[in-house]
């Protein structure tokens, strides 16, 4: 596994906090402003509002300037989603700081693996993530990918960071790898074959 690189500490004048529903409009605007760069998938305002407490945000004098969501995919895997830093605040260590906060929260919540899907894997490799095949996250494929118009052509890299220092649980037949939406419906674990235990390759 790559050794996480040190990053510049965030500006002490900025503050981090958990988002609230009242932040949904600002978070949604940050995401919308980044869509033209082609690195994020669109989110609806209702979706952001419903999941606002899963976001960490960075404020500058009361204005939200960066955000990232810890999205559960299964009982074992959570995803770093909708990571956005406003253009004027980039290069100040806010992205790595947000990912670190999500990593800490994921460990507290008992997840074994943190994943991300990105066009720029180098950012996550520097934070200790490894590039892995998409099929190693069947819960992501089941929840998001199959309904996405960019399925099989999004060009994103799947990234994995083991939080327990060991490996991913084998997904096939494991309730811990049942996609969260199916688990909530009480459906049996029927995951695509082909997923494997985590093997660090970067």
N, C-alpha and C positions, 0 to 999 in steps of 0.2 A: 504494500500500500504506500502511496506517496506520502511524504511527510508534510503536514500542513505548513504552509508558509506563514511567516509573520506578516501582519498587515499593520498599516499605520493606525493608531488608535483613533476612534471617532472624535470629532470636535466636542470638547466637554460642554460647550454651550448648547449642544443638541441633547434632546432627551428621548428615551425609548419608553414605550408603554404598550399595553394591550389595546387594541382598537375596540371601539363601541359602534353600535348601529349608526350613531350620528356621524361617524367618519366614513360611512359607505360612499357618499357622493364624492368625497375627495379621493378616496382610494380608487374608485371607479374611474375618475378623471385621470389619475396617474397611469392606470392601465391603458386607457384609451389613447393617451398621449404617446404611449410607447408602441402602439400597434404598427405604426408605419415603419418602425425599425425591423419588424418581422420576427422579433424574438419572443413574443408572447401570443397566447391564444386569447381571443376576446372573452369577456365575462359580461353578463348582464348586471344591471344595477341591483335587481332583486336578488340575484345569486350572491353578490358581494355583501349585500345587507344581511342576508340570512346567515352568512358565515363570518361576519365581521369579528366576533370574538376570537376567531382562530388567527387573526392577523396581528403581527407586531408592526408598529409604526414608529417612525422617527419624526420628531417635531422640532421646528425652529421657530421660537417665539409664537407658539400656538398654531403654526401652520404645518400640516403633514407634508413631508418632503420625500418620504421613502416608505415602502411597505413590503411585507412578505407574509405568506400564509402557510401554516402547518396544517396540511390537509390529510386526514387519515384515509388510507386506501384499504387497509385490512387491520386485523388485531396486531399484526407484526410490523407493518410497513406504513410510514407516513411520508408525505411528499412536500418538498419545498415548492410552493406554487406562487405565481404572480409576484415574483421578486422584482421590484421596480425602485430605482433611485432617480429622482428628478435630475434632469441634465445638469443643472447648475450645482448639484451637490455630489457629482461623481468624482471619483479619485480621492475620496476622504475616508475610505474604509467602512462606509455604511453598509454596503452589500455583505461583506464578510461578517460584520458585526450582527446583522440581522440573521444570517444563516447560523451563526454561533448561538444566538438566542433560541432559534427554532430547534437546534440540535439539543440544547439543554432541556427545552420543554419536552421534546420527543423522548428523551431518556426518563424524565420524571413521569411521563405518561405510560412508560413501559414498552415503547416500540423497540424492536430489535434492529431495524434498519431505517435510515433516512435516504430518500431517493430524490432525484431531480431530473427534469427533462429539459435540455437546453441546446441552443445552437452554438454556444460558446463553452465547450467543456473545460477549457484551460482554467477558467475562473474557479470551477468546482474542484478540479484536480489539485489546485493550490490549497484548497481547504481540506484535502484528504480524501475526496471522493475518487472512485474508480469508474471507468467506462465499462459498462456491461451490456449484454444483449437485451433488447426490449422485452424478449419473452421471459426474462427472469423476473418480470413484474407483471404477471398475468392479471393482478387486480387492477393495475392502471389500464391495461388493454380493455378489460371488461367494463370499467366505470367510464372511461373517457374516450379511448381511442376509436372504438368501433363505431361510435356515433359522430366522430369528427370528420368534416369534409376533407381534411388533410391526412386521413388514415393511410398509412403505408407510404406517404410522400411528404411528411412534415419536415424531414431532415434533422430532427432533434436527436441528440445523443442521450441515452439512458445512463444516469450516474447513480452510484450506490455508495453509501457510507455506513458500514456496520457499527452499531452503537453498543453491542454487547461484547465486542472484541472477538467474536467467534465466526458466525456465518448466518446467512439466511436459512430459515427452516425450509425444508423441501415443500414446495407449494402443493403438489398433487396429493390430495387426500388429507391435507392439513387444514383444520378449521382456523388456524392462525393466519392463513393466507387466503381465506375466503374474502372476496371483495366486500367492502363494508356495506354497500347498499343491499347485497344479497343476504348478508348476515342479519341485517336488521329485519329483513322479510322472513327470516327463519328458513331460508331455502338451503338445501344440502350443498356441501362443498363440491363443486364440479368445475375444476379449473382446467385450463388448457394444458395439455402435456407439453413437454419441451422445456419447462422451467427447471432450474437446477440450483444447487446450493451455491452460495456466493463464492466466486473465485476472483480474487483481485488480479486485474490484468494491467493496471496502470500505476 
